[in-house]
Amino acid sequence: GHGKIDEAETLCREVLAAYTEMNGDNHSETLKAMIRLAESLLGRKPDEAEQLIKDVLKIKIAQFGRTHHETIGTARDLALAMERHKKFDLAVKNYRKVLSAMILAQGDRHPETLWCRSRLSVLLFERGKVEEAIELGRYPETSMPVLGDFINALQYSGQIEEA
């Protein structure tokens, strides 16, 4: 049953309480403990999991700004959580923010930026926003597709012919 999962959640809550007491709310170890707790809640307690990630994100934006890799990583975690909880419109909105920050921070050809583009393009495609999905699904300044799974999705739906 849920024994082990509940145990993990309890442990994560205890660790978070200890770090908060020792280091305060904004310390990097406290923030890591908040993310670990959020991860233990994913799928089971989506609202609490997402709220924890949002809280960490607010602190990281204040500490580092929006285009710092720490902030971007947490923003990506939030988008992933929303996607996992089937909140697709919110996930798309958040992936857009993450993608903008990634392009500013590390350029549009960085592997993480390309990953984010492909995630967003697949989500848009699945929501029926085909043209925008195809546009996003290309490498910057070329007509090459970013990732094979996007092409597979298009072929599967009959949008493009087999080469």
Disulfide bonds with the S-S distance in Angstrom:
none
